[in-house]
Amino acid sequence: MPKNESPQSKLLNRLRDVMDSKRVTWIVITLLVIQALWIAFSFRFPMIYDETAHVNLIQTYSSQISPYTEDAPANMTVQVSLYHYLLSFVYRTVQLGTENLAVQILLLRVINIAFFAIGLILAAKLMRKIQIRYVHINIGLLLFVLLPVTSLVAATINYDNLLFPLTMLYLLLAIDLLQSKKPLNWHNVFLLISVGCLTALVKYTFLPIFAASILAIIVYLLLARRTYIVKGLKNFSAQLTLLLRGKSIALMLALVLIVGLFMITYARNVLVYGSVKPSCVQLHTTEECLNNGIVKRNREAEATASKRPVGDIVDFTKIWTRNMVTMTGMTGNSTESGAFVLRKPLPLITLTIYGGIIASIIALVFAWRYLNASVSWYFVAGMFVMLVASVYVVNAIGYYRLHAAYANQPRYILSLLPIYLTMAVVAVSYLTRYSRTLRWSIFAVVLILFTQGGGLVTHIVRSDSSWYWNSPAVRQINTSARGALTPLVKE
């Protein structure tokens, strides 16, 4: 370190060294856990992201041993749901100790928070594997954790929380295949397929990523690693023989079981119902389906669609973007009366999210060609684009069918959003490489803006006592926190 280094330079170097460490990653993950636990132990059941439907399906599975069921709620009609099946065993165990619904819900929420935290750990590991520095990973994860939607989803009993870590694990295994310099290892191939099928059995929305990633891996290996594949094919018989011995036989048996469940679920649905996810009326009576609020809403919207004009694709894109941003910064919960209340985002957090989207896109466009990115970088970036595109297309189809913009929710892209945010941080870092002062000033301004609605701020300031568990202590703590924060937040 130069002797004549200025105090400002020393401070910036120290800040960089602190942020460029694995310890900070754990601090960010801990921050997410604290926020989610606060919400989980404050907000009454059910929370807004379909918590009732998820709990109902967990309860359905708790009365059977098989993972196959056709008694799924009307808006969750895939017959094998790994998330609900696994949590049904937790629910069964808790039932042995207590019939108290609040205790059962809180334990299930804590497990969901653990799933999400594991997802963050794997996300950091994934980004290290594609040669991103800890300083950029930590800032990207911090921005992700401070989005109001993140902690709200993490605290909810929802299959998105298991989808997150499994998606990250799948991408880690995929990158292992892309980065390997050795002949194709069939153990790794079978493991990748197994995890991919498992992830799809958690939530059907993983299917586009699964299909696109397998295609991308095959094309890349054929074009860039043909020798790698040829040697692997020659060794297939020998490797398969080894896999059928000792500990590896468990992998093969697991693969057969998992692929079997995958085929029973999705291949059968395509053959029998013409869709990977059947509609409610294909599995239940119309009367049963109309008891579900979402199905009833969609049926009514479809019946009255002609009364509502729709715009062109540009108009839909504006509506979709606005809805995605609004849902990222909003909050809501059920009340004592049983009604669901949604509260709009605080104004500055909305502006921050809009500004972040525009700035990140600009930064990535201008810096992309200079980032010296690897194939792994392009691969995970492509998977994020595929996820956003698939959500956009599904939402667009629904918009033009129902003439209403429903289910425009950012939680559908949360499983890969940390990757995008971290890549955006890398791009901004490159563009500001000649001025560390500017770089850290931008970071400081963003953190200041997040005090106006990031993290728990929106959930505390926008909530009221009717949202909370019927506990004097919980209500007092949240009321005091709201009283302290409200004067500091610009409405």
N, C-alpha and C positions, 0 to 999 in steps of 0.2 A: 504494500500500500504506500503510495507516494507520501512523503513527509509533509508536503505543502498542500495536501488535500483539504478542501474547504469543509467546514462543519456540515453544510448542506449535503455535500457529496458523501461524507461519512454516514450521515443519517439515511440517505437513499441506499447506500450499500448495505447498511445494517438491515433496513426494511426488506431489501431483496433477499438477503441471506435467511432472514426469519421466514419469509413466505415460501422460500425454495426448500422446504423440508417436509418430510412425511408427517412430522408431528402436527403441523398445521392441518393436514388432511384429516387427522383424527379429531382435531378441534372442530372443524367444519361439520364432520359427521355427528359429533356430540351435540352441536348446535341444533342440527336437524332433529335429533332424538328428543332434546329438551322441548323444542317447539311442539313437536307432534304429541308428546306426552301431556303437555299443558292442554292442548285441544282435546285429546282423548279423555282426560279426566275432568274437563270442564263442560264439553258439549254433550247434551243429552242424546239418547238413542231415539230415533235413527238420525244419522247424519245424511247430508244431501246426495252423496254419490251412490245411490242405490243400495244403501246399507241394509234396508229391510229385505230386499230381494236376495242379497248375498247371505244374510243370516237364515232366511227361510230355506235356501238351498242347502246350507250347512246342516240345518235341522233335518231336512229330507234325507240326506246321506247318513245321518247319525242313526237311522233306523234300519240300515242295511249294510251288508258286507261288500257287495259288488260296487265298483266305481261307475257302473252303467245305470242310468235312470232316465225315464221319460216323464218324470214328474217335476221337471224344472219349471221355475216361474216363467210367466208368459214372455218376458223380454230376454230370457236367458235359456234358449232352447237347445243348446248343444248337449248331447246325452252323456258325455263323459267330461267332467270338469275337475281337473286335478286339484285345483286350489280348494274347492269346497269339500272334496273328498278327504284331503289331508286334514283340513281344519275340523272336519266332523269328528275325528278321533280326539282332538283336543276338547271339543265340545262335550263328547261322551264322558271323557275323564273328569271334566269340571262338574258335569251334572251329578257325578257320584258324590262330590263334596258339598255342592250347594245348588239350590233351585233359584237362587237370587239372580234375576236377569241382569242387573247392573254389573255384578261381579263377572258373570259369563261374558258380557259384552266388553268389559274393560280388559279382560285377559286376552280375548281375541284381538282387540285393538293393539295391545302391546306386542303381540306376535306379528301383526302387520307392520308395526313400526320397525321391528327387528328385521323383517324381510327387506324393508326399504333401506335400512342402514347397511345391510349386506350388499344391496345393489350399489350403494355409493362406494363401498370398499372395492367392489369388482370394477366399477367404472373408473376409479383411480388407477387400478392395476392395468386395465385395458389401455388407458391413455398413456401410461408409462411404457407399455409394450410397443406403442407406435411412436416412441421417442419424444413425447411431450414432457417438458420440464415440470417439476412439482410446483413452481411458482405460478405457472399458467393453469395447471390442474386445480390448484387450490383456489385461485380466483374464480375460475369457471364453476367449480362446485359451490363456492360461496354464493355466487349470483343465483345459481339454481335453487339452493336451500332458502334463499331470502324471498323467492317468489311466493306470494300468498297461497297459490294453489298447491305448491309442493307439500307443505306441512299438513294442509287440510286432507289431501289424498292419503298421505302416509299415516295419518291418524284414523282413517276410515277402514272398516272391514270391507275390503274391495280387492278383487283379483288382480288389479293393476300393480299391487304391491309385491306379489310374487312374480308377476310378469317381468318386472324391472330387473331383479338379480339374475333370473334365468336368461333373459335377453343378453345381459352383459357376459354371462358365462358362455353362452353360445358364440358370441362374437370373439371372445378370447380363444376358444377352440378353433374357430374359423381362421383367425390370424395365425395360430400355430401352424396350420396347414399351409397358409400362404407364405410364411416366413421360413419354413423348413427347407434345408438344403439336402436332405437325405431322400432316398427312395420313398415313395408313398407308403405311409404306415397305416395299415388297415385298422389297427386298434384305434387310432385317432379318428379315422373316418367313421367307424361304427359309433364311437363316443359322440362325435358331432351330430350324427343322425339321431341318436338317442335323445340328446339334450334338445335338439330342434323339435322332435316330436313331443317331448314333455312340455316344452314351452308352448307349443300350439295347443296342447290339451289344457293348458291353463287359460288361454284366451285365443279365440280364433283370429283375432286381428294380427297375430304374429305370422299368419300364413303367407302374406305377400313378402315379408322379409325373409322367411324361410325359403320360399321358391326363388326369389331374386338372388339371395346369397349363394345357394347351391349352384345356380346357373353361372354366377360371376366366378365362383371358385373353379368350376369345370373349364370355363372359357380361358381363364388366366393360366391354369396349369397346362392346358393344351397348347396355348400360344407361347408361353414363356418357360414352361418346365416339362416339355414333352418327354425328355429322358427320365425325369423324375417319375412320371406316370408309367412309362414303359417298364422300368425296373420294378416298380411296385406291382404291376400286373403279372410280371414273371414270378414274383415272389408271393403272389396271392395264396397259392395252395399251401406253401410252407408257413406263411403267417397265419392262415386260417387254422392250420393244424395246431400251432402254438396257442392260438386263442381258445381252442377247445380243450385245453389242458389247464389244470390248476386253477388259480384265482381268476384267470381271464374267462373261464366258462360262465362266471356270474355275469360278466358284461354281455356275453352272447345271449344268455337267457333273458336278461333285462331288455336287450335290444328287441328280441322276438316279442316279449310281452308289450313293450311300449309301442312298437310299430303296429302290433296287432290292435291295440286300443286306438291308435291313430287311424288305422284303416276302418275299424268298426264305426268310428265316429264320423270321419270326414268322407272317406270313400263311399261308405254306405249312404250317407246323407245325399251325396251327389247322385248316386244311382237311384235311390228311392224317392227323394224329394226334389232333386234338381238343384240343390244348393248345399254349400258346406254348413250353413246355419238355417235350418228350416224355420218357417214362420210359425207363430203360435197356433194358428188354425189348422196347420198340418199335423199337429201333435195333440191338440186339445179341442174341446168344443168351443163354439163361438162365445157361448155364455161364460165359460171359464176364462177365455181370453179377455173379454170385456171387463172382467173384474180387475184387470191390471191397468193402472193409470196410464202407462206409456202406450200400451196397445190401444186403449180406448181413445187417447188423444190422437194417435196416428190415424185411426179409422175415421174419426170425426173430421180431421183435417183433409183426408183424402176425399171424403164425401162432399166437402164444401170447397174443394180446391179451385173450382171454376170461378168462385166469387172473389178470389184473390189473384190479381195479376202478378206476374213475376218478371224480373228484368233479364237482361242478357248475362253472359258469363262474367263480364266485367262487373256488373252490378252485384252478382252473387259473390264474387271475390271480395268486394268491398264489405259486404255484409258478413262474410265468413271471417275476414280478418278482424273486423270490429268485435264480433262475438268471441273470437279466440282470445283477443286482448282483454276484453271485459271479464271473461271467465277466469283468466289468469290472475286478475287482481281483486276479484270479488270474494265475498264470504256468504255464509248462510247456514241455517240449521232448522230442524223442526222445533216447534214450540210446545208448551204445555197443552195447548188446544189440539195438537196433532197436525196443525198446518205447517207447511214448509215456507220459510221466509228467506228470500235472497236479497242481499244488500249490495248496492253498486260499489265499485272500487273507490278508494280515496283519489282525488284528482291528480296529485303529483305522482303517485305510483303508476297511474294509467299513462301519463305523459312519459314517464321513465321507461315503461315497457315499449311504447310506440317508438320512442327515440332509440332504445336499444335494438329493436328489430331493424330499423333503418340503418343505424350506424354499423351494426354487425354485418349486414348484407354488403354495404359499401366497402367495409374493411376487407371482407373476404374476397370480393370481386377484384379489388386493387392489389391485394397482397398475394393472391392465390398462386400465381405463376412464379413467385419469388420464394416460396416457402420450402422448396426442396423436399416436398412431401413424398413419402414412400407409398408403395402399393397398398399397404395396410391402412394408411391415412385415407386414400381414395376409397377404399373398400368401406370403411365405417361411415365416411361422409355420404357415400352412395346409399347406404342402408338408411341413414337419416332422411335423405331426400325421398327414398322409396316410401318410408313410413308417412311422411307429411303428405306425399302425393296420394297415397291410398286413402288416408283420412279425408283429404279434400275431395276426392272422387266420390267416395261413399256419401259424404255430406251433400255434394252437388246433386247426385242422383236422388237423394231424399228431398232436396229442395224443389226440384222440378216435378217430382211425383206428388208431394204434399202441398206445394206452393207455400211452404213455411220452412224456416231455417232452424231445424231441431238438431240436437246432439252435436253442436259446434263446440267441442270441449277440448281444451289444451291437455287434459289428463291423458288423452289418447296418444300424445307424442312424448309424454314424460319419460318413457323408458329409454329414449335416445337423446333427449334434450340436453343432458349434461355434455355430451360429445359436441354438439353444435356450439354451445356456449363457450366451451374450452377452446375450440378451434377459432371462434371469434376473438377470444382473448389473445391467442397466438398471433392472429392477423393484426390486431391493434398494436400489439407489442412490436411487430415488425415495422409497421408504418411510423411508429414513434421512436424508432431505435436510436435516433440521433439526439433525443432529448429525454433523459430519464425524468427530469422534472415534470415535463408535460405528461409522460406516461403515468406517473404516480399521482399527479394532480387529477387526471381523468378518473382514476380509481377512487380517489378521495371524494370527488364530486358525486360519483355514482353511489358510494356508501351513504353520503349525506342524504341523497334523494331517497334511498331505501328506508331511511328513518321515517319517511312520510307515508308508510304503508307496507313496507316489506316485513318479512318474518311474521311475528305475531301481531304486529301493530294493527293491521286491518281487522283481524279476527277479534281483537279485544275492543277496539274503538267502535266497530260497527255492530257488535253483539249487544244483547240485553239479557236480563235475568231469566226471561222465558226460554232462552236457549239452553240454559245450564241444567245440570243434574240438580235434583231437589235436595241440595245439601247447603246448609247455612254457610259452612266454611268456604265451599267452592264459589258460592255467589258473592260472598264478602271479598274474597281475594280478587275475583274478576271485576267487581264493582270498583274496588280501590285502584286496581291497575288501569281501568278505563278512566277514572277520575284524574289519575296522574298523567296519562298519555294524551287525553283529548286536548288540553290547552297547548300541547307541543306540536299538534298535527294541523296542517292547513286543510280546511274543509272546502 
